[in-house]
Amino acid sequence: MGIKIQGKVIQMLRFADDIAILAKDEKHLETILRKLEEVMADYNMKINKKKTKALICGSNNPNRTVVMKIGDEEVKRVKEFCYLGSKITEDGKSNRDIKDRLLQGKRTFNSKRPLLCSNSINLETRKKFLKTYVWSTALYGCETWTISKVEEARILAFEMWCYRAMLKIKWQDKITNEEVLRRIGSGSIL
């Protein structure tokens, strides 16, 4: 009834009190929702209809009218929503989420630039701080991303931007990325 991912049928993704239901079409989704309502009623629980949203991914006709209901209430259809910190979109791509996360990573880096670019702090310590503070911000939710070559290049460019700033290497210096990685003493994050 759900969707097949690597040979396994997945119907729900659950975390704390959040549930994302996966179905191959509206009919299956309504069946799953009805069953979920029945099970929840057994435990004196209800679906929060105001927080419930419907997102149709990978449709050949994304503008078609689809009316989803829980009981007699219509479920609002959205083009994207945030689940566990990641943006899920109709096209199933992660490019907007990746751009947003890298922008947050850049802000995080800039907020700690004096520390990250200080020659008075050991490079290994600065790298640990970069990994702990900046990478964790920039790559939050990356496990759910679908990465194309364009997104991969964008992530690598962000990584090089950070390393070049830490080593005080300007783009005009014409130092290759390979040399930057050698000087930083690290492989790429990807």
N, CA, C and O of each residue as an XYZ file, in Angstrom:
760
protein
N       0.801     -1.213      0.000
C       0.000      0.000      0.000
C       0.837      1.267      0.000
O       0.394      2.294     -0.514
N       2.032      1.219      0.562
C       2.892      2.394      0.598
C       3.669      2.520     -0.697
O       3.143      2.247     -1.776
N       4.930      2.936     -0.588
C       5.785      3.012     -1.774
C       7.008      2.136     -1.545
O       7.428      1.917     -0.408
N       7.570      1.642     -2.635
C       8.715      0.739     -2.551
C      10.008      1.551     -2.559
O      10.254      2.347     -3.466
N      10.819      1.335     -1.539
C      12.124      1.974     -1.438
C      13.141      0.866     -1.206
O      13.096      0.178     -0.187
N      14.061      0.695     -2.158
C      15.079     -0.353     -2.100
C      14.464     -1.722     -1.796
O      14.981     -2.483     -0.979
N      13.349     -2.016     -2.472
C      12.715     -3.324     -2.360
C      11.780     -3.510     -1.179
O      11.125     -4.547     -1.076
N      11.700     -2.528     -0.281
C      10.808     -2.627      0.879
C       9.661     -1.640      0.729
O       9.858     -0.509      0.285
N       8.452     -2.079      1.104
C       7.286     -1.197      1.050
C       7.239     -0.388      2.344
O       7.179     -0.944      3.440
N       7.267      0.924      2.194
C       7.236      1.844      3.332
C       5.907      2.597      3.289
O       5.555      3.185      2.267
N       5.164      2.577      4.412
C       3.894      3.295      4.482
C       3.989      4.551      5.328
O       3.315      5.543      5.055
N       4.827      4.509      6.356
C       4.897      5.646      7.273
C       6.324      5.903      7.714
O       7.130      4.985      7.866
N       6.608      7.174      7.913
C       7.834      7.611      8.565
C       7.370      8.247      9.868
O       6.554      9.169      9.847
N       7.873      7.772     10.993
C       7.401      8.275     12.279
C       8.569      8.786     13.105
O       9.640      8.180     13.153
N       8.331      9.921     13.752
C       9.303     10.473     14.686
C       8.521     11.239     15.740
O       7.803     12.186     15.418
N       8.655     10.834     17.000
C       7.908     11.440     18.105
C       6.419     11.441     17.747
O       5.831     10.377     17.553
N       5.807     12.620     17.659
C       4.376     12.671     17.328
C       4.125     13.066     15.873
O       2.996     13.391     15.506
N       5.161     13.041     15.051
C       5.017     13.359     13.622
C       4.945     12.073     12.807
O       5.702     11.130     13.040
N       4.032     12.052     11.858
C       3.902     10.905     10.960
C       3.815     11.426      9.534
O       3.021     12.318      9.235
N       4.632     10.866      8.666
C       4.516     11.135      7.226
C       4.026      9.834      6.603
O       4.670      8.792      6.729
N       2.879      9.904      5.929
C       2.296      8.720      5.298
C       2.674      8.725      3.826
O       2.554      9.748      3.152
N       3.127      7.590      3.331
C       3.539      7.451      1.937
C       2.567      6.512      1.235
O       2.301      5.409      1.713
N       2.042      6.955      0.107
C       1.102      6.130     -0.658
C       1.311      6.377     -2.136
O       1.741      7.457     -2.540
N       1.004      5.365     -2.950
C       1.223      5.519     -4.392
C       0.112      6.294     -5.082
O       0.308      6.779     -6.196
N      -1.066      6.425     -4.441
C      -2.148      7.234     -5.016
C      -3.116      7.664     -3.913
O      -2.990      7.250     -2.760
N      -4.084      8.502     -4.290
C      -5.023      9.065     -3.314
C      -5.849      7.984     -2.621
O      -6.096      8.054     -1.417
N      -6.271      6.985     -3.394
C      -7.108      5.917     -2.837
C      -6.371      5.195     -1.702
O      -6.936      4.948     -0.636
N      -5.103      4.863     -1.952
C      -4.311      4.189     -0.919
C      -4.081      5.102      0.284
O      -4.099      4.643      1.427
N      -3.869      6.377      0.031
C      -3.660      7.322      1.124
C      -4.904      7.407      1.998
O      -4.804      7.391      3.225
N      -6.079      7.497      1.373
C      -7.320      7.566      2.151
C      -7.528      6.294      2.969
O      -8.002      6.359      4.103
N      -7.178      5.141      2.405
C      -7.299      3.872      3.131
C      -6.385      3.876      4.357
O      -6.802      3.488      5.449
N      -5.147      4.311      4.174
C      -4.191      4.371      5.285
C      -4.670      5.359      6.347
O      -4.611      5.065      7.541
N      -5.147      6.537      5.914
C      -5.645      7.542      6.862
C      -6.822      7.010      7.670
O      -6.890      7.212      8.882
N      -7.753      6.327      6.994
C      -8.922      5.761      7.672
C      -8.476      4.748      8.735
O      -8.968      4.762      9.863
N      -7.546      3.877      8.360
C      -7.037      2.867      9.299
C      -6.305      3.536     10.462
O      -6.463      3.126     11.612
N      -5.510      4.560     10.167
C      -4.797      5.289     11.216
C      -5.783      5.917     12.193
O      -5.574      5.866     13.406
N      -6.862      6.511     11.671
C      -7.892      7.108     12.535
C      -8.513      6.061     13.453
O      -8.737      6.317     14.636
N      -8.791      4.879     12.901
C      -9.387      3.793     13.699
C      -8.453      3.369     14.827
O      -8.877      3.231     15.974
N      -7.188      3.164     14.496
C      -6.211      2.737     15.503
C      -6.044      3.814     16.568
O      -5.999      3.509     17.760
N      -5.951      5.070     16.143
C      -5.782      6.162     17.101
C      -6.992      6.288     18.017
O      -6.837      6.583     19.202
N      -8.197      6.070     17.488
C      -9.420      6.141     18.292
C      -9.393      5.093     19.406
O      -9.890      5.340     20.504
N      -8.812      3.923     19.122
C      -8.690      2.877     20.148
C      -7.871      3.355     21.345
O      -8.042      2.853     22.455
N      -6.983      4.325     21.121
C      -6.127      4.861     22.178
C      -6.549      6.269     22.606
O      -5.781      7.003     23.228
N      -7.788      6.625     22.257
C      -8.332      7.942     22.620
C      -7.511      9.092     22.042
O      -7.339     10.126     22.689
N      -7.012      8.910     20.836
C      -6.208      9.931     20.165
C      -6.891     10.335     18.865
O      -7.710      9.596     18.319
N      -6.533     11.536     18.374
C      -7.095     12.029     17.114
C      -5.997     12.615     16.239
O      -4.979     13.099     16.733
N      -6.223     12.561     14.935
C      -5.335     13.237     13.990
C      -5.627     14.727     14.084
O      -6.787     15.136     14.050
N      -4.580     15.545     14.202
C      -4.765     16.995     14.203
C      -5.003     17.429     12.754
O      -4.059     17.552     11.973
N      -6.255     17.655     12.408
C      -6.629     17.939     11.019
C      -6.104     19.288     10.541
O      -5.876     19.479      9.347
N      -5.912     20.216     11.464
C      -5.403     21.539     11.074
C      -3.917     21.475     10.691
O      -3.452     22.265      9.870
N      -3.182     20.536     11.286
C      -1.757     20.399     10.983
C      -1.485     19.415      9.848
O      -0.353     19.309      9.374
N      -2.517     18.697      9.414
C      -2.339     17.678      8.379
C      -2.298     18.320      7.000
O      -3.149     19.143      6.662
N      -1.309     17.938      6.211
C      -1.125     18.481      4.854
C      -0.965     17.329      3.872
O      -0.534     16.237      4.243
N      -1.318     17.586      2.611
C      -1.131     16.596      1.543
C      -0.147     17.158      0.525
O      -0.271     18.305      0.095
N       0.822     16.347      0.147
C       1.823     16.726     -0.846
C       1.898     15.607     -1.873
O       2.106     14.444     -1.528
N       1.727     15.969     -3.133
C       1.806     14.979     -4.203
C       3.170     15.118     -4.864
O       3.484     16.150     -5.458
N       3.975     14.067     -4.752
C       5.337     14.084     -5.300
C       5.402     13.337     -6.619
O       4.742     12.315     -6.805
N       6.202     13.859     -7.527
C       6.504     13.158     -8.766
C       5.333     12.957     -9.699
O       5.338     12.023    -10.500
N       4.329     13.811     -9.613
C       3.155     13.665    -10.476
C       3.440     14.188    -11.877
O       4.153     15.177    -12.045
N       2.877     13.516    -12.887
C       2.985     14.013    -14.263
C       2.109     15.242    -14.464
O       2.333     16.027    -15.385
N       1.114     15.404    -13.602
C       0.197     16.530    -13.694
C       0.057     17.153    -12.306
O      -0.943     16.913    -11.629
N       1.038     17.950    -11.867
C       1.022     18.481    -10.505
C      -0.116     19.461    -10.229
O      -0.417     19.739     -9.068
N      -0.751     19.988    -11.271
C      -1.824     20.963    -11.072
C      -3.205     20.332    -11.017
O      -4.201     21.038    -10.856
N      -3.279     19.011    -11.148
C      -4.594     18.380    -11.133
C      -5.237     18.540     -9.762
O      -4.554     18.624     -8.741
N      -6.546     18.579     -9.761
C      -7.289     18.762     -8.524
C      -7.422     17.426     -7.805
O      -7.919     16.450     -8.367
N      -6.982     17.400     -6.584
C      -7.096     16.212     -5.742
C      -7.698     16.669     -4.425
O      -7.174     17.569     -3.770
N      -8.796     16.046     -4.044
C      -9.443     16.392     -2.781
C      -9.241     15.236     -1.812
O      -9.743     14.132     -2.024
N      -8.505     15.507     -0.759
C      -8.260     14.508      0.287
C      -9.060     14.924      1.510
O      -9.121     16.105      1.854
N      -9.677     13.938      2.168
C     -10.465     14.247      3.359
C     -10.102     13.313      4.502
O      -9.766     12.146      4.303
N     -10.182     13.864      5.695
C     -10.139     13.069      6.918
C     -11.504     13.289      7.541
O     -11.823     14.390      7.990
N     -12.300     12.245      7.565
C     -13.690     12.406      7.987
C     -14.386     13.289      6.977
O     -14.419     12.979      5.786
N     -14.943     14.390      7.454
C     -15.611     15.325      6.535
C     -14.784     16.583      6.284
O     -15.238     17.503      5.604
N     -13.574     16.623      6.834
C     -12.710     17.800      6.656
C     -11.701     17.595      5.541
O     -11.046     16.556      5.458
N     -11.587     18.611      4.679
C     -10.638     18.550      3.568
C      -9.216     18.805      4.065
O      -8.982     19.685      4.893
N      -8.284     18.028      3.549
C      -6.866     18.176      3.892
C      -6.259     19.203      2.943
O      -6.435     19.115      1.728
N      -5.545     20.175      3.501
C      -4.922     21.219      2.688
C      -3.786     20.630      1.856
O      -2.946     19.890      2.368
N      -3.773     20.966      0.575
C      -2.699     20.523     -0.322
C      -1.613     21.596     -0.353
O      -1.908     22.786     -0.459
N      -0.366     21.166     -0.261
C       0.769     22.090     -0.272
C       1.769     21.667     -1.338
O       1.758     20.524     -1.795
N       2.631     22.596     -1.729
C       3.669     22.309     -2.725
C       4.971     21.857     -2.061
O       5.830     21.247     -2.698
N       5.101     22.170     -0.762
C       6.263     21.741      0.014
C       5.898     21.783      1.481
O       4.986     22.505      1.883
N       6.612     21.010      2.281
C       6.478     21.120      3.727
C       7.776     20.683      4.383
O       8.621     20.029      3.771
N       7.908     21.059      5.633
C       9.119     20.747      6.375
C       8.845     19.525      7.248
O       7.895     19.514      8.030
N       9.676     18.505      7.112
C       9.563     17.303      7.947
C      10.929     17.021      8.546
O      11.900     16.776      7.830
N      10.986     17.060      9.869
C      12.235     16.840     10.605
C      13.358     17.743     10.103
O      14.505     17.313      9.978
N      13.017     18.991      9.818
C      14.017     19.973      9.423
C      14.381     19.998      7.956
O      15.172     20.843      7.538
N      13.826     19.094      7.156
C      14.111     19.074      5.715
C      12.866     19.441      4.928
O      11.749     19.064      5.283
N      13.083     20.185      3.852
C      11.968     20.560      2.981
C      11.687     19.425      2.006
O      12.580     18.979      1.284
N      10.453     18.967      1.991
C      10.011     17.954      1.038
C       9.199     18.704     -0.014
O       8.271     19.434      0.333
N       9.533     18.537     -1.291
C       8.867     19.279     -2.364
C       8.185     18.336     -3.346
O       8.470     17.139     -3.387
N       7.274     18.906     -4.138
C       6.526     18.124     -5.131
C       7.436     17.404     -6.116
O       7.167     16.268     -6.505
N       8.504     18.065     -6.512
C       9.376     17.452     -7.523
C      10.377     16.458     -6.919
O      11.127     15.808     -7.647
N      10.384     16.346     -5.591
C      11.264     15.389     -4.931
C      12.723     15.800     -4.912
O      13.585     15.021     -4.508
N      13.004     17.017     -5.345
C      14.394     17.489     -5.384
C      14.731     18.229     -4.093
O      13.847     18.693     -3.373
N      16.003     18.324     -3.825
C      16.470     18.949     -2.588
C      17.188     20.271     -2.817
O      17.762     20.828     -1.881
N      17.167     20.783     -4.048
C      17.990     21.961     -4.354
C      17.666     23.163     -3.469
O      18.583     23.861     -3.037
N      16.394     23.424     -3.188
C      16.054     24.576     -2.331
C      16.526     24.339     -0.904
O      17.048     25.246     -0.256
N      16.340     23.118     -0.420
C      16.774     22.778      0.933
C      18.292     22.905      1.049
O      18.799     23.438      2.037
N      19.008     22.423      0.053
C      20.475     22.492      0.061
C      20.940     23.944      0.041
O      21.836     24.318      0.798
N      20.338     24.767     -0.820
C      20.706     26.196     -0.865
C      20.481     26.850      0.494
O      21.335     27.590      0.982
N      19.317     26.573      1.110
C      19.004     27.158      2.419
C      19.998     26.708      3.485
O      20.463     27.525      4.280
N      20.331     25.411      3.510
C      21.244     24.888      4.517
C      22.645     25.475      4.331
O      23.303     25.827      5.310
N      23.105     25.583      3.078
C      24.438     26.148      2.835
C      24.485     27.625      3.207
O      25.506     28.112      3.694
N      23.390     28.334      2.980
C      23.318     29.737      3.397
C      23.400     29.831      4.921
O      24.092     30.700      5.453
N      22.702     28.948      5.616
C      22.790     28.931      7.080
C      24.206     28.565      7.531
O      24.718     29.115      8.506
N      24.825     27.640      6.817
C      26.208     27.271      7.125
C      27.156     28.448      6.945
O      28.074     28.647      7.741
N      26.925     29.227      5.888
C      27.765     30.406      5.626
C      27.584     31.446      6.736
O      28.550     32.057      7.193
N      26.340     31.634      7.157
C      26.077     32.574      8.263
C      26.762     32.098      9.545
O      27.351     32.886     10.285
N      26.671     30.798      9.784
C      27.307     30.216     10.970
C      28.818     30.423     10.910
O      29.433     30.829     11.896
N      29.410     30.145      9.757
C      30.853     30.341      9.583
C      31.209     31.802      9.855
O      32.133     32.091     10.616
N      30.472     32.721      9.230
C      30.780     34.147      9.381
C      30.608     34.627     10.816
O      31.317     35.532     11.255
N      29.672     34.028     11.553
C      29.484     34.441     12.949
C      30.679     34.027     13.818
O      30.921     34.625     14.866
N      31.416     33.014     13.384
C      32.597     32.541     14.121
C      33.890     32.725     13.333
O      34.908     32.099     13.632
N      33.836     33.587     12.330
C      34.997     33.814     11.465
C      36.264     34.186     12.248
O      37.329     33.648     11.947
N      36.190     35.087     13.241
C      37.423     35.428     13.966
C      38.101     34.197     14.584
O      39.329     34.114     14.609
N      37.322     33.265     15.071
C      37.879     32.052     15.670
C      38.381     31.096     14.586
O      39.487     30.565     14.688
N      37.566     30.878     13.549
C      37.906     29.915     12.495
C      39.101     30.345     11.647
O      39.803     29.503     11.087
N      39.327     31.639     11.553
C      40.407     32.146     10.693
C      41.619     32.636     11.492
O      42.546     33.219     10.929
N      41.605     32.398     12.786
C      42.688     32.879     13.644
C      43.927     31.997     13.534
O      43.857     30.780     13.706
N      45.053     32.625     13.245
C      46.321     31.890     13.191
C      46.845     31.550     14.583
O      47.750     30.728     14.725
N      46.274     32.186     15.613
C      46.730     31.903     16.980
C      46.088     30.623     17.540
O      46.449     30.163     18.623
N      45.132     30.057     16.791
C      44.503     28.794     17.199
C      44.970     27.710     16.239
O      44.939     27.892     15.022
N      45.395     26.604     16.784
C      45.875     25.457     16.020
C      44.866     25.084     14.927
O      43.659     25.089     15.167
N      45.364     24.761     13.726
C      44.511     24.408     12.588
C      43.633     23.195     12.895
O      42.465     23.166     12.508
N      44.182     22.199     13.584
C      43.397     20.999     13.922
C      42.207     21.357     14.809
O      41.117     20.812     14.637
N      42.411     22.266     15.751
C      41.327     22.713     16.629
C      40.273     23.457     15.821
O      39.074     23.257     16.015
N      40.728     24.316     14.915
C      39.781     25.060     14.070
C      38.992     24.118     13.169
O      37.801     24.331     12.943
N      39.648     23.071     12.649
C      38.957     22.083     11.803
C      37.886     21.334     12.601
O      36.795     21.071     12.096
N      38.210     20.994     13.851
C      37.225     20.316     14.705
C      36.029     21.228     14.959
O      34.879     20.787     14.943
N      36.318     22.498     15.193
C      35.244     23.465     15.413
C      34.395     23.616     14.148
O      33.168     23.685     14.222
N      35.052     23.667     12.995
C      34.344     23.758     11.709
C      33.409     22.560     11.540
O      32.244     22.711     11.173
N      33.939     21.380     11.814
C      33.149     20.150     11.661
C      31.957     20.141     12.621
O      30.835     19.817     12.231
N      32.211     20.495     13.856
C      31.170     20.449     14.878
C      30.124     21.542     14.701
O      28.928     21.296     14.850
N      30.574     22.732     14.388
C      29.688     23.893     14.396
C      29.129     24.218     13.012
O      27.923     24.418     12.869
N      29.967     24.272     12.014
C      29.534     24.709     10.676
C      28.953     23.552      9.867
O      27.858     23.671      9.316
N      29.686     22.420      9.790
C      29.177     21.298      8.985
C      27.842     20.809      9.539
O      26.938     20.484      8.769
N      27.706     20.751     10.870
C      26.450     20.252     11.434
C      25.276     21.166     11.085
O      24.145     20.699     10.955
N      25.538     22.450     10.935
C      24.486     23.383     10.514
C      24.207     23.238      9.025
O      23.054     23.114      8.612
N      25.258     23.254      8.226
C      25.095     23.230      6.763
C      24.540     21.901      6.259
O      23.793     21.875      5.281
N      24.891     20.811      6.908
C      24.512     19.487      6.407
C      23.360     18.854      7.186
O      23.069     17.670      7.016
N      22.707     19.642      8.038
C      21.582     19.117      8.812
C      20.500     18.581      7.871
O      20.050     19.293      6.973
N      20.092     17.351      8.072
C      19.052     16.748      7.236
C      19.556     16.194      5.922
O      18.757     15.765      5.088
N      20.873     16.193      5.716
C      21.425     15.774      4.417
C      21.132     14.314      4.085
O      21.217     13.912      2.925
N      20.789     13.528      5.088
C      20.476     12.115      4.838
C      19.253     11.967      3.931
O      19.088     10.943      3.269
N      18.408     12.979      3.904
C      17.186     12.911      3.089
C      17.352     13.574      1.727
O      16.442     13.508      0.900
N      18.486     14.206      1.478
C      18.664     14.950      0.229
C      18.831     14.022     -0.966
O      19.421     12.945     -0.873
N      18.289     14.480     -2.093
C      18.622     13.877     -3.383
C      19.610     14.845     -4.019
O      19.284     16.008     -4.257
N      20.810     14.365     -4.291
C      21.882     15.260     -4.734
C      22.220     15.009     -6.197
O      22.629     13.914     -6.585
N      22.034     16.060     -7.001
C      22.441     15.998     -8.408
C      23.889     16.488     -8.493
O      24.471     16.896     -7.487
N      24.452     16.448     -9.672
C      25.822     16.950     -9.875
C      25.906     18.438     -9.532
O      26.917     18.905     -9.007
N      24.833     19.182     -9.833
C      24.809     20.628     -9.545
C      24.872     20.860     -8.036
O      25.644     21.696     -7.565
N      24.054     20.113     -7.276
C      24.064     20.267     -5.818
C      25.397     19.812     -5.222
O      25.912     20.425     -4.286
N      25.946     18.732     -5.776
C      27.244     18.246     -5.304
C      28.309     19.330     -5.489
O      29.123     19.566     -4.596
N      28.297     19.981     -6.643
C      29.255     21.062     -6.920
C      29.032     22.234     -5.963
O      29.991     22.863     -5.516
N      27.778     22.523     -5.653
C      27.452     23.624     -4.736
C      27.984     23.324     -3.326
O      28.535     24.206     -2.666
N      27.819     22.091     -2.877
C      28.307     21.695     -1.548
C      29.834     21.755     -1.505
O      30.410     22.253     -0.538
N      30.486     21.251     -2.548
C      31.955     21.290     -2.609
C      32.473     22.724     -2.667
O      33.506     23.035     -2.073
N      31.764     23.598     -3.377
C      32.163     25.012     -3.446
C      32.071     25.656     -2.063
O      32.934     26.448     -1.685
N      31.024     25.315     -1.311
C      30.888     25.833      0.049
C      32.038     25.341      0.933
O      32.619     26.105      1.703
N      32.349     24.060      0.805
C      33.450     23.487      1.579
C      34.759     24.215      1.272
O      35.498     24.579      2.186
N      35.044     24.425     -0.016
C      36.279     25.111     -0.421
C      36.277     26.554      0.063
O      37.318     27.082      0.453
N      35.109     27.195      0.038
C      34.990     28.572      0.526
C      35.416     28.621      1.994
O      36.161     29.513      2.400
N      34.938     27.656      2.788
C      35.295     27.603      4.213
C      36.798     27.385      4.395
O      37.444     28.106      5.155
N      37.350     26.393      3.700
C      38.774     26.080      3.842
C      39.649     27.240      3.384
O      40.639     27.564      4.039
N      39.298     27.861      2.277
C      40.087     28.991      1.776
C      40.069     30.150      2.768
O      41.083     30.815      2.980
N      38.898     30.384      3.377
C      38.809     31.453      4.376
C      39.687     31.119      5.585
O      40.400     31.980      6.099
N      39.628     29.864      6.034
C      40.429     29.453      7.193
C      41.926     29.577      6.926
O      42.693     29.930      7.822
N      42.337     29.287      5.698
C      43.759     29.341      5.331
C      44.174     30.701      4.764
O      45.332     30.915      4.405
N      43.210     31.605      4.693
C      43.426     32.953      4.142
C      43.941     32.903      2.700
O      44.837     33.653      2.314
N      43.351     32.004      1.922
C      43.688     31.875      0.498
C      42.599     32.577     -0.304
O      41.420     32.238     -0.208
N      43.013     33.552     -1.090
C      42.054     34.271     -1.937
C      41.900     33.522     -3.260
O      42.800     32.798     -3.683
N      40.742     33.708     -3.908
C      40.508     33.068     -5.211
C      41.534     33.556     -6.241
O      41.930     32.815     -7.141
N      41.952     34.808     -6.091
C      42.913     35.381     -7.028
C      44.295     34.729     -6.920
O      45.123     34.879     -7.818
N      44.541     34.013     -5.834
C      45.841     33.358     -5.638
C      46.046     32.168     -6.574
O      47.152     31.639     -6.681
N      44.979     31.751     -7.246
C      45.028     30.639     -8.216
C      45.594     29.356     -7.605
O      46.421     28.671     -8.208
N      45.129     29.055     -6.401
C      45.496     27.810     -5.721
C      44.382     26.802     -6.015
O      43.205     27.110     -5.828
N      44.744     25.613     -6.470
C      43.731     24.608     -6.826
C      43.045     24.054     -5.572
O      43.577     24.138     -4.465
N      41.854     23.489     -5.774
C      41.133     22.859     -4.669
C      41.936     21.696     -4.079
O      41.921     21.475     -2.868
N      42.629     20.964     -4.934
C      43.447     19.847     -4.461
C      44.532     20.342     -3.505
O      44.806     19.719     -2.479
N      45.141     21.468     -3.859
C      46.176     22.047     -3.003
C      45.566     22.550     -1.693
O      46.172     22.414     -0.631
N      44.371     23.130     -1.772
C      43.682     23.591     -0.553
C      43.437     22.397      0.367
O      43.699     22.475      1.568
N      42.934     21.290     -0.190
C      42.684     20.082      0.611
C      43.984     19.531      1.205
O      44.001     19.060      2.342
N      45.065     19.594      0.434
C      46.362     19.143      0.944
C      46.800     20.006      2.122
O      47.246     19.491      3.147
N      46.671     21.326      1.968
C      47.089     22.242      3.036
C      46.217     22.102      4.283
O      46.706     22.207      5.407
N      44.939     21.867      4.074
C      44.032     21.737      5.220
C      44.204     20.366      5.878
O      43.812     20.153      7.025
N      44.813     19.428      5.106
C      45.069     18.091      5.644
C      43.808     17.264      5.788
O      43.618     16.540      6.765
N      42.950     17.392      4.784
C      41.664     16.701      4.869
C      41.156     16.356      3.482
O      41.497     17.012      2.498
N      40.334     15.314      3.418
C      39.628     15.018      2.174
C      38.342     15.821      2.140
O      37.997     16.504      3.105
N      37.651     15.737      1.047
C      36.393     16.454      0.899
C      35.315     15.848      1.795
O      35.383     14.669      2.141
N      34.326     16.649      2.169
C      33.240     16.163      3.027
C      32.300     15.221      2.289
O      31.546     14.481      2.921
N      32.335     15.237      0.961
C      31.449     14.333      0.205
C      32.114     13.014     -0.099
O      31.505     12.147     -0.726
